[in-house]
């Protein structure tokens, strides 16, 4: 019998029930501690219950948590101003989840296409990439090529053209008079931390600028320090027209997402055309503001880069010893498991037995994305558990 008989089975969690968490460690109902090497898919970039974020939430809980956007709150503008400055943009449209941010970005791109570019009514198209993961809504899974995500959920909305990820020439060839945007993840997280070729993002920016098409960067997983830069786009000195942000923006405290852009793009929306009951609520804004403030100093971003280099040095000796290779950017890695060593799921189950929380994807890949607050010694210990799991002689 399932351990959660009343919970719909849209997940197949590992056999652990977390009761408490602090920093990079989680504790189960039996009191056993685990090193968190997943960090809520980057939602916990600052670790569990970061004291500054807990303080911001606690203080705001004593004042006001929700007003709805029918009224102004004293927390929304400070949050929006700080996030806009961090992104180098004019405006912030706050939402809750990453999928909501993507859906919002799609609507904004289409509205811009009709109202600014002059695309014929209901003809707008958006170029996306194979292997993408932008969320789970019916529109988004409709342009996914992951059959598990889209099977039995059609019919799907038209208006999307998919091309190979990392191929800028394919993007250029796909653009026509109906194209309003190119929507891509600068690094594909769910696909297994897939990093495009050097120069790809620069070329996408050049193509979209030349063709009068928006560049929409889904930085929901890759943004806010994970890659050793504030945004993954920063690695190539690229600024998109719209940033889609989420996950770490809520600090693991509350769901917070946002679309960030300039007046010329995000300003196309008119009152009443889009909204959210909880989007930009005072509690979310107070936490989001503190997250931005934690990033502004740059120390945690620099730390992610240094720890990422350490992670790479730990993984390199494992190539050929249970892993066939890995992709690493910042403090984020996709580790490809040799089928002879087991499936990704089997490896994460074995890691669980050794006190490490991680998650597999696409069969043979294990993602490692610990909180950016992890110590080098903790990171070493976590990868050592992976080595032991992969080394059948040592684990026997």
Number of C-alpha atoms within 10 A of each C-alpha: 4 7 9 8 8 7 9 7 10 6 7 6 9 13 10 17 13 15 12 14 17 13 19 26 21 21 19 14 11 10 11 12 18 22 26 28 25 23 24 20 22 30 25 27 33 27 25 25 18 18 13 15 23 17 15 20 22 14 13 18 14 9 10 14 17 17 15 16 15 7 7 13 18 11 20 22 15 15 25 23 15 19 24 20 14 16 19 13 19 18 23 27 22 27 26 24 20 25 22 24 27 29 18 20 26 20 15 21 29 27 21 24 26 18 14 12 16 14 19 12 12 10 15 22 24 24 23 23 24 18 21 25 22 27 19 15 15 15 22 21 23 22 25 22 16 16 10 10 17 20 11 8 13 11 10 13 12 13 17 21 17 20 19 14 23 22 16 22 14 15 22 19 9 17 20 11 15 21 26 30 29 28 25 23 28 25 26 23 25 19 18 24 24 21 19 16 11 11 14 18 29 17 18 22 21 15 20 22 14 10 15 14 25 24 25 29 28 30 27 29 29 31 28 28 27 30 27 28 22 23 27 26 23 16 17 14 11 16 19 23 22 28 26 29 30 32 28 31 30 28 28 23 22 19 21 30 29 30 27 28 24 16 13 12 20 23 15 16 16 8 6 6 7 11 15 13 13 19 23 31 24 25 28 30 29 26 29 33 24 22 24 22 15 17 16 16 10 14 11 22 23 19 21 27 21 15 21 25 16 16 23 18 12 17 21 13 11 20 15 11 15 20 23 14 17 21 16 21 24 26 27 30 25 25 25 24 25 19 13 9 17 15 20 24 19 15 22 23 21 19 24 19 15 17 19 24 25 26 23 24 19 14 14 22 27 26 27 27 26 30 29 29 18 22 13 14 8 15 21 16 15 25 19 15 19 20 21 16 23 23 15 11 8 9 11 7
